[in-house]
Amino acid sequence: MLSHRREHDVLVLTVREDPGINGRAELATRIMDFTQAYQPSPVLVVINDGAASPATASAVLRAHRQCSDLNVLFSVATHDAPVRRLLEDNADSRGARLVVHPRVDVALESAYTAAA
């Protein structure tokens, strides 16, 4: 469901499949665990086309809320416009801002530049 790698000092987490309603909490927890383990590295969550769903967006938003106290740059990249809108419209604005991109390469470069 979730893979990870480091690229240019950015933690890249790729969601490969839709967690469904019942898997949202587990996905959010796994994202949060990776974020805590690699902090203060910026985090980029890539949502593959097969994982683009409201359930995935919900899990990412939950992880972002939980991680906002860490003050870690947290961004998302997905080609899916409806999921991007869900993320942008429902992002928690209290802590670190959620940055949403349509392209992975731009998101990765942006996270790397912001952290430098």
N, CA and C atoms as a LAMMPS dump frame, in Angstrom:
ITEM: TIMESTEP
0
ITEM: NUMBER OF ATOMS
348
ITEM: BOX BOUNDS ff ff ff
-5.0000000000000000e+02 5.0000000000000000e+02
-5.0000000000000000e+02 5.0000000000000000e+02
-5.0000000000000000e+02 5.0000000000000000e+02
ITEM: ATOMS id mol type element x y z
1 1 1 N 0.813 -1.194 0
2 1 2 C 0 0 0
3 1 3 C 0.856 1.258 0
4 2 1 N 1.973 1.276 0.743
5 2 2 C 2.809 2.459 0.885
6 2 3 C 4.27 2.066 0.75
7 3 1 N 4.989 2.781 -0.096
8 3 2 C 6.436 2.561 -0.2
9 3 3 C 7.132 3.871 0.123
10 4 1 N 8.422 3.782 0.439
11 4 2 C 9.159 4.996 0.772
12 4 3 C 10.557 4.957 0.183
13 5 1 N 11.088 6.155 -0.026
14 5 2 C 12.468 6.336 -0.469
15 5 3 C 12.88 7.752 -0.101
16 6 1 N 14.18 7.992 -0.094
17 6 2 C 14.683 9.356 0.098
18 6 3 C 15.274 9.82 -1.215
19 7 1 N 14.911 11.004 -1.602
20 7 2 C 15.424 11.581 -2.838
21 7 3 C 15.717 13.049 -2.579
22 8 1 N 16.974 13.454 -2.766
23 8 2 C 17.396 14.842 -2.513
24 8 3 C 17.018 15.281 -1.097
25 9 1 N 17.244 14.418 -0.115
26 9 2 C 16.913 14.702 1.287
27 9 3 C 15.431 14.895 1.552
28 10 1 N 14.585 14.471 0.646
29 10 2 C 13.135 14.524 0.82
30 10 3 C 12.643 13.088 0.995
31 11 1 N 11.819 12.872 2.006
32 11 2 C 11.187 11.569 2.197
33 11 3 C 10.002 11.491 1.243
34 12 1 N 10.055 10.544 0.317
35 12 2 C 8.991 10.373 -0.665
36 12 3 C 8.213 9.107 -0.304
37 13 1 N 6.949 9.29 0.034
38 13 2 C 6.057 8.181 0.362
39 13 3 C 5.068 8.031 -0.787
40 14 1 N 5.003 6.842 -1.358
41 14 2 C 4.114 6.612 -2.494
42 14 3 C 2.973 5.689 -2.075
43 15 1 N 1.757 6.214 -2.239
44 15 2 C 0.562 5.418 -1.963
45 15 3 C 0.193 4.739 -3.271
46 16 1 N 0.259 3.419 -3.288
47 16 2 C 0.089 2.664 -4.52
48 16 3 C -1.324 2.133 -4.739
49 17 1 N -2.095 1.998 -3.659
50 17 2 C -3.445 1.466 -3.813
51 17 3 C -4.386 2.139 -2.825
52 18 1 N -5.632 2.165 -3.186
53 18 2 C -6.673 2.764 -2.366
54 18 3 C -6.81 1.964 -1.066
55 19 1 N -6.698 2.621 0.092
56 19 2 C -6.811 1.88 1.351
57 19 3 C -8.251 1.515 1.689
58 20 1 N -9.21 2.132 1.002
59 20 2 C -10.614 1.911 1.325
60 20 3 C -10.962 2.568 2.648
61 21 1 N -12.212 2.55 2.942
62 21 2 C -12.692 3.188 4.182
63 21 3 C -12.02 2.571 5.406
64 22 1 N -11.902 1.254 5.413
65 22 2 C -11.367 0.567 6.596
66 22 3 C -9.858 0.695 6.75
67 23 1 N -9.143 1.097 5.702
68 23 2 C -7.689 1.196 5.778
69 23 3 C -7.156 2.602 5.972
70 24 1 N -8.05 3.573 6.092
71 24 2 C -7.614 4.977 6.212
72 24 3 C -6.748 5.215 7.441
73 25 1 N -7.168 4.726 8.578
74 25 2 C -6.429 4.97 9.819
75 25 3 C -5.036 4.351 9.756
76 26 1 N -4.958 3.138 9.214
77 26 2 C -3.652 2.475 9.105
78 26 3 C -2.718 3.252 8.179
79 27 1 N -3.218 3.709 7.051
80 27 2 C -2.396 4.486 6.123
81 27 3 C -1.929 5.778 6.781
82 28 1 N -2.817 6.479 7.458
83 28 2 C -2.438 7.724 8.138
84 28 3 C -1.364 7.465 9.188
85 29 1 N -1.508 6.395 9.932
86 29 2 C -0.52 6.05 10.96
87 29 3 C 0.839 5.734 10.338
88 30 1 N 0.842 5.002 9.237
89 30 2 C 2.11 4.66 8.578
90 30 3 C 2.797 5.912 8.032
91 31 1 N 2.022 6.824 7.457
92 31 2 C 2.599 8.083 6.973
93 31 3 C 3.199 8.855 8.144
94 32 1 N 2.466 8.929 9.241
95 32 2 C 2.951 9.646 10.416
96 32 3 C 4.215 8.997 10.986
97 33 1 N 4.245 7.677 11.041
98 33 2 C 5.421 6.971 11.557
99 33 3 C 6.663 7.274 10.722
100 34 1 N 6.523 7.23 9.401
101 34 2 C 7.657 7.562 8.529
102 34 3 C 8.079 9.016 8.724
103 35 1 N 7.117 9.906 8.833
104 35 2 C 7.421 11.325 9.006
105 35 3 C 8.21 11.547 10.287
106 36 1 N 7.782 10.927 11.362
107 36 2 C 8.493 11.065 12.632
108 36 3 C 9.892 10.46 12.56
109 37 1 N 10.028 9.328 11.895
110 37 2 C 11.318 8.651 11.81
111 37 3 C 12.335 9.439 10.995
112 38 1 N 11.883 10.175 10.002
113 38 2 C 12.796 10.884 9.105
114 38 3 C 12.834 12.394 9.357
115 39 1 N 12.126 12.877 10.373
116 39 2 C 12.122 14.315 10.592
117 39 3 C 13.526 14.8 10.882
118 40 1 N 13.93 15.935 10.472
119 40 2 C 13.143 17.045 9.941
120 40 3 C 13.039 17.057 8.412
121 41 1 N 13.308 15.928 7.756
122 41 2 C 13.224 15.895 6.291
123 41 3 C 11.825 16.259 5.823
124 42 1 N 11.727 17.033 4.746
125 42 2 C 10.415 17.305 4.164
126 42 3 C 9.788 15.999 3.679
127 43 1 N 8.47 15.958 3.665
128 43 2 C 7.738 14.764 3.259
129 43 3 C 6.929 15.081 2.016
130 44 1 N 7.044 14.203 1.023
131 44 2 C 6.227 14.29 -0.179
132 44 3 C 5.443 12.991 -0.288
133 45 1 N 4.118 13.097 -0.248
134 45 2 C 3.255 11.933 -0.421
135 45 3 C 2.781 11.943 -1.869
136 46 1 N 3.137 10.896 -2.607
137 46 2 C 2.724 10.745 -3.995
138 46 3 C 1.551 9.771 -4.025
139 47 1 N 0.445 10.225 -4.58
140 47 2 C -0.74 9.369 -4.688
141 47 3 C -0.833 8.893 -6.133
142 48 1 N -0.535 7.609 -6.337
143 48 2 C -0.625 7.032 -7.684
144 48 3 C -2.076 7.052 -8.161
145 49 1 N -2.244 6.947 -9.476
146 49 2 C -3.586 6.993 -10.057
147 49 3 C -4.511 5.937 -9.469
148 50 1 N -4 4.731 -9.232
149 50 2 C -4.823 3.659 -8.677
150 50 3 C -5.207 3.872 -7.223
151 51 1 N -4.558 4.807 -6.557
152 51 2 C -4.852 5.085 -5.15
153 51 3 C -5.645 6.368 -4.962
154 52 1 N -5.881 7.089 -6.052
155 52 2 C -6.569 8.382 -5.962
156 52 3 C -8.04 8.167 -5.624
157 53 1 N -8.377 8.437 -4.373
158 53 2 C -9.752 8.238 -3.911
159 53 3 C -10.015 9.146 -2.722
160 54 1 N -11.275 9.337 -2.382
161 54 2 C -11.58 10.094 -1.172
162 54 3 C -10.993 9.456 0.093
163 55 1 N -10.932 8.13 0.15
164 55 2 C -10.361 7.458 1.322
165 55 3 C -8.881 7.781 1.47
166 56 1 N -8.147 7.791 0.358
167 56 2 C -6.731 8.143 0.405
168 56 3 C -6.566 9.597 0.828
169 57 1 N -7.362 10.481 0.258
170 57 2 C -7.299 11.898 0.634
171 57 3 C -7.566 12.056 2.126
172 58 1 N -8.547 11.341 2.639
173 58 2 C -8.871 11.401 4.063
174 58 3 C -7.69 10.964 4.916
175 59 1 N -7.031 9.881 4.528
176 59 2 C -5.879 9.378 5.282
177 59 3 C -4.731 10.38 5.249
178 60 1 N -4.483 10.976 4.089
179 60 2 C -3.4 11.955 3.96
180 60 3 C -3.711 13.187 4.808
181 61 1 N -4.947 13.644 4.79
182 61 2 C -5.334 14.796 5.605
183 61 3 C -5.183 14.489 7.098
184 62 1 N -5.55 13.294 7.489
185 62 2 C -5.395 12.898 8.895
186 62 3 C -3.917 12.876 9.277
187 63 1 N -3.082 12.309 8.417
188 63 2 C -1.643 12.276 8.694
189 63 3 C -1.077 13.688 8.773
190 64 1 N -1.503 14.553 7.864
191 64 2 C -1.03 15.933 7.889
192 64 3 C -1.411 16.607 9.207
193 65 1 N -2.638 16.428 9.658
194 65 2 C -3.065 17.012 10.94
195 65 3 C -2.211 16.488 12.086
196 66 1 N -1.957 15.181 12.083
197 66 2 C -1.186 14.576 13.166
198 66 3 C 0.27 15.022 13.143
199 67 1 N 0.784 15.275 11.968
200 67 2 C 2.193 15.651 11.827
201 67 3 C 2.431 17.158 11.887
202 68 1 N 1.383 17.935 11.893
203 68 2 C 1.564 19.391 11.81
204 68 3 C 2.339 19.953 12.99
205 69 1 N 2.25 19.318 14.144
206 69 2 C 3.001 19.79 15.304
207 69 3 C 4.505 19.597 15.136
208 70 1 N 4.909 18.735 14.209
209 70 2 C 6.335 18.495 13.977
210 70 3 C 6.985 19.617 13.175
211 71 1 N 6.16 20.483 12.598
212 71 2 C 6.635 21.604 11.775
213 71 3 C 7.528 21.124 10.629
214 72 1 N 7.09 20.045 9.997
215 72 2 C 7.786 19.456 8.851
216 72 3 C 7.032 19.842 7.587
217 73 1 N 7.764 20.241 6.555
218 73 2 C 7.132 20.539 5.274
219 73 3 C 6.476 19.271 4.762
220 74 1 N 5.189 19.334 4.488
221 74 2 C 4.393 18.166 4.1
222 74 3 C 3.679 18.523 2.809
223 75 1 N 3.986 17.805 1.751
224 75 2 C 3.35 18.096 0.472
225 75 3 C 2.836 16.817 -0.164
226 76 1 N 1.951 17.013 -1.143
227 76 2 C 1.306 15.892 -1.828
228 76 3 C 1.381 16.144 -3.321
229 77 1 N 1.555 15.081 -4.081
230 77 2 C 1.498 15.163 -5.546
231 77 3 C 0.538 14.093 -6.047
232 78 1 N -0.394 14.531 -6.881
233 78 2 C -1.319 13.599 -7.521
234 78 3 C -1.828 14.214 -8.815
235 79 1 N -1.992 13.374 -9.819
236 79 2 C -2.531 13.829 -11.103
237 79 3 C -4.041 14.047 -11.02
238 80 1 N -4.672 13.438 -10.044
239 80 2 C -6.13 13.427 -9.949
240 80 3 C -6.666 14.752 -9.413
241 81 1 N -7.322 15.511 -10.275
242 81 2 C -7.83 16.838 -9.898
243 81 3 C -8.867 16.788 -8.77
244 82 1 N -9.831 15.85 -8.788
245 82 2 C -10.785 15.811 -7.672
246 82 3 C -10.115 15.555 -6.314
247 83 1 N -9.092 14.708 -6.291
248 83 2 C -8.381 14.446 -5.033
249 83 3 C -7.598 15.686 -4.609
250 84 1 N -6.971 16.375 -5.561
251 84 2 C -6.274 17.622 -5.223
252 84 3 C -7.238 18.629 -4.596
253 85 1 N -8.421 18.76 -5.177
254 85 2 C -9.413 19.693 -4.623
255 85 3 C -9.839 19.276 -3.205
256 86 1 N -10.064 17.98 -2.998
257 86 2 C -10.409 17.504 -1.657
258 86 3 C -9.325 17.87 -0.646
259 87 1 N -8.079 17.649 -1.038
260 87 2 C -6.965 17.953 -0.149
261 87 3 C -6.871 19.448 0.139
262 88 1 N -6.959 20.251 -0.899
263 88 2 C -6.843 21.704 -0.729
264 88 3 C -8 22.269 0.087
265 89 1 N -9.202 21.783 -0.17
266 89 2 C -10.387 22.313 0.511
267 89 3 C -10.473 21.897 1.976
268 90 1 N -9.85 20.787 2.333
269 90 2 C -10.004 20.253 3.686
270 90 3 C -8.725 20.248 4.509
271 91 1 N -7.665 20.857 3.999
272 91 2 C -6.389 20.866 4.714
273 91 3 C -6.488 21.675 6.004
274 92 1 N -5.834 21.187 7.022
275 92 2 C -5.769 21.875 8.311
276 92 3 C -4.83 23.064 8.169
277 93 1 N -5.273 24.215 8.566
278 93 2 C -4.46 25.423 8.385
279 93 3 C -3.762 25.861 9.667
280 94 1 N -3.831 25.062 10.714
281 94 2 C -3.235 25.463 11.994
282 94 3 C -1.728 25.326 12.037
283 95 1 N -1.175 24.25 11.514
284 95 2 C 0.257 24.006 11.611
285 95 3 C 0.946 24.257 10.291
286 96 1 N 1.859 23.369 9.965
287 96 2 C 2.568 23.467 8.691
288 96 3 C 1.565 23.312 7.551
289 97 1 N 1.689 24.178 6.584
290 97 2 C 0.748 24.205 5.456
291 97 3 C 0.892 22.953 4.59
292 98 1 N -0.229 22.439 4.108
293 98 2 C -0.221 21.323 3.16
294 98 3 C -0.097 21.9 1.76
295 99 1 N 0.932 21.489 1.045
296 99 2 C 1.165 21.95 -0.318
297 99 3 C 0.772 20.817 -1.261
298 100 1 N -0.084 21.12 -2.242
299 100 2 C -0.59 20.098 -3.157
300 100 3 C -0.163 20.442 -4.578
301 101 1 N 0.463 19.474 -5.255
302 101 2 C 0.977 19.653 -6.617
303 101 3 C 0.36 18.636 -7.565
304 102 1 N 0.227 18.998 -8.848
305 102 2 C -0.255 18.03 -9.833
306 102 3 C 0.873 17.173 -10.417
307 103 1 N 2.132 17.603 -10.233
308 103 2 C 3.263 16.871 -10.821
309 103 3 C 4.289 16.513 -9.758
310 104 1 N 4.774 15.286 -9.811
311 104 2 C 5.727 14.789 -8.832
312 104 3 C 7.057 15.519 -8.948
313 105 1 N 7.556 15.733 -10.149
314 105 2 C 8.862 16.371 -10.312
315 105 3 C 8.874 17.781 -9.735
316 106 1 N 7.806 18.529 -9.964
317 106 2 C 7.709 19.889 -9.433
318 106 3 C 7.588 19.845 -7.91
319 107 1 N 6.806 18.908 -7.395
320 107 2 C 6.633 18.778 -5.953
321 107 3 C 7.953 18.435 -5.27
322 108 1 N 8.714 17.521 -5.86
323 108 2 C 9.99 17.123 -5.289
324 108 3 C 10.976 18.284 -5.295
325 109 1 N 11.072 18.984 -6.391
326 109 2 C 11.975 20.134 -6.489
327 109 3 C 11.562 21.228 -5.504
328 110 1 N 10.278 21.473 -5.386
329 110 2 C 9.769 22.478 -4.466
330 110 3 C 10.106 22.126 -3.008
331 111 1 N 9.901 20.877 -2.628
332 111 2 C 10.199 20.446 -1.253
333 111 3 C 11.688 20.542 -0.97
334 112 1 N 12.496 20.127 -1.915
335 112 2 C 13.95 20.192 -1.738
336 112 3 C 14.419 21.633 -1.599
337 113 1 N 13.913 22.512 -2.452
338 113 2 C 14.308 23.92 -2.429
339 113 3 C 13.857 24.582 -1.129
340 114 1 N 12.643 24.297 -0.702
341 114 2 C 12.121 24.903 0.526
342 114 3 C 12.917 24.475 1.748
343 115 1 N 13.425 23.254 1.743
344 115 2 C 14.162 22.739 2.896
345 115 3 C 15.618 23.201 2.922
346 116 1 N 16.111 23.636 1.778
347 116 2 C 17.542 24.03 1.718
348 116 3 C 17.806 25.332 2.42
